[in-house]
């Protein structure tokens, strides 16, 4: 369940481009922390901090197997972001429809 506090932490988590890139990476399946870190030109401790923020926002789940930490995407918290964006999608679809009508009317003159 996503609470108001969790939803706020989701927005904060996805505000960072590196964290969004990590989420994109995890869309293809779970990865070890080392594998995630190897994909970025920043330090491993920095990636660990990013993964911690994503975990606290419930956007990734962490499992441990021996010495390895595995991370997997948990997209459910992004549903709130999607609901928020719906109003903007409707707005832009209407604006694009208006633009299309304007252009087509100009072509018939």
CORMOKA-V563659 format. One record per pair of residues at least 6 apart in sequence whose C-alpha atoms are under 6 Angstrom apart, sorted by sequence separation. I is the first residue (numbers start at 1). J is the second residue. D is the distance in whole Angstrom. If there is no record, write none. Layout:
i j d
I J D
I J D
//
This chain:
i j d
14 20 6
54 60 6
63 69 6
37 44 6
63 70 5
62 70 6
62 71 5
37 47 6
61 71 6
61 72 5
60 72 5
60 73 5
60 74 5
59 74 5
33 69 6
32 69 6
32 70 4
31 70 6
31 71 5
13 54 6
30 71 5
30 72 4
26 72 6
10 57 5
26 73 5
9 57 5
6 57 6
//
